[in-house]
Amino acid sequence: MKIIIAGAGEVGFHLAKLLSFESQDITLIDTDRERLNYAEGHLDIKTIRGNASSLSLIRESNAGQSDLFIAVTAHESINLMVCAMAKQLGCKRTIARISSIEFINSADDISFQENRSR
């Protein structure tokens, strides 16, 4: 399974670690070179240094051909945006880390699920 993780903080690194132990094809994206160097030195993964909200970087990561795109940066607006871009490019599934009560409580009004009625 090809999995892309945007955000190499504690959550992103932990996910990359767990998934790499499962022999998954993992790509980790972050702007922090030290985090990526540490991850690359300790895990069997690919890393890309850059801003996850860059469309060219999302394309470079081959998000359109991936099975799963997980966005766990510190900014939920970036997480939502990059998941939407990855989905538009053809990614099968996306997961965005959000913590805003506004999004969580509005699940009945706003759905981030794919609209299958087209």
C-alpha positions as CSV (number, residue, x, y, z in Angstrom):
1,M,0.0,0.0,0.0
2,K,1.3,3.4,-0.9
3,I,0.8,5.9,1.9
4,I,1.8,9.6,2.1
5,I,2.0,11.4,5.4
6,A,2.1,15.2,5.5
7,G,3.7,16.4,8.8
8,A,6.7,14.8,10.4
9,G,6.0,15.9,14.0
10,E,5.2,13.5,16.8
11,V,2.0,12.2,15.2
12,G,3.4,11.9,11.6
13,F,6.6,10.2,12.7
14,H,4.7,7.8,14.9
15,L,2.4,6.9,12.0
16,A,5.3,6.5,9.7
17,K,7.1,4.3,12.2
18,L,4.1,2.0,12.7
19,L,3.2,1.8,9.0
20,S,6.8,1.2,7.9
21,F,7.0,-1.8,10.3
22,E,4.0,-3.2,8.3
23,S,6.1,-3.0,5.2
24,Q,4.0,-0.2,3.6
25,D,5.5,2.2,1.0
26,I,5.6,5.4,3.1
27,T,6.5,8.9,1.9
28,L,6.8,11.6,4.7
29,I,6.5,15.3,3.8
30,D,7.7,18.2,6.0
31,T,9.5,21.5,5.8
32,D,11.9,20.6,8.7
33,R,15.1,19.0,7.3
34,E,16.2,17.7,10.7
35,R,12.9,15.9,11.3
36,L,13.1,14.3,7.9
37,N,16.8,13.3,8.3
38,Y,15.9,11.7,11.7
39,A,13.0,9.8,10.2
40,E,15.0,8.7,7.1
41,G,17.8,7.5,9.4
42,H,15.5,5.4,11.6
43,L,12.8,4.2,9.3
44,D,12.6,2.6,5.9
45,I,10.7,5.4,4.2
46,K,11.1,8.1,1.6
47,T,11.0,11.8,2.5
48,I,10.2,15.0,0.6
49,R,11.2,18.3,2.0
50,G,8.7,21.1,1.3
51,N,5.4,22.7,2.0
52,A,2.7,20.1,1.9
53,S,0.2,22.7,0.7
54,S,2.2,23.1,-2.6
55,L,0.3,21.5,-5.5
56,S,3.6,20.8,-7.3
57,L,4.9,19.0,-4.2
58,I,1.7,17.0,-3.8
59,R,2.1,16.0,-7.5
60,E,5.8,15.1,-6.9
61,S,4.8,12.8,-4.1
62,N,2.5,10.9,-6.6
63,A,-0.5,11.5,-4.4
64,G,-2.8,10.7,-7.3
65,Q,-1.5,7.1,-7.4
66,S,-1.4,6.6,-3.7
67,D,-3.8,4.5,-1.6
68,L,-3.9,6.8,1.4
69,F,-2.9,10.4,2.1
70,I,-2.7,11.3,5.8
71,A,-2.4,15.0,6.7
72,V,-1.3,15.6,10.3
73,T,0.5,19.0,10.2
74,A,0.0,21.4,13.0
75,H,-2.5,23.4,10.9
76,E,-5.9,21.8,10.3
77,S,-6.7,24.2,7.4
78,I,-3.6,22.8,5.6
79,N,-4.6,19.3,6.5
80,L,-8.1,19.8,5.0
81,M,-6.7,21.5,1.9
82,V,-4.0,19.0,1.1
83,C,-6.4,16.1,1.6
84,A,-8.8,17.8,-0.8
85,M,-6.0,18.2,-3.4
86,A,-4.8,14.6,-3.0
87,K,-8.4,13.4,-3.5
88,Q,-8.9,15.5,-6.6
89,L,-5.6,14.1,-8.0
90,G,-6.9,10.6,-7.6
91,C,-5.8,9.4,-4.1
92,K,-8.1,6.6,-3.0
93,R,-8.5,7.7,0.7
94,T,-7.5,10.7,2.7
95,I,-7.4,11.4,6.4
96,A,-7.1,14.9,7.8
97,R,-6.3,15.6,11.5
98,I,-8.7,18.2,12.8
99,S,-9.4,19.3,16.3
100,S,-11.8,22.2,15.8
101,I,-15.1,21.6,17.6
102,E,-16.8,23.6,14.9
103,F,-16.0,20.9,12.3
104,I,-16.7,18.0,14.6
105,N,-20.1,19.4,15.7
106,S,-21.1,20.3,12.2
107,A,-21.0,16.7,10.9
108,D,-24.7,16.8,10.1
109,D,-24.5,20.0,8.0
110,I,-21.1,19.6,6.3
111,S,-19.7,16.2,5.2
112,F,-16.2,15.7,4.0
113,Q,-17.2,12.3,2.7
114,E,-17.2,11.7,-1.0
115,N,-20.5,12.6,-2.7
116,R,-21.6,9.4,-4.4
117,S,-24.9,10.7,-5.8
118,R,-23.3,12.3,-8.9
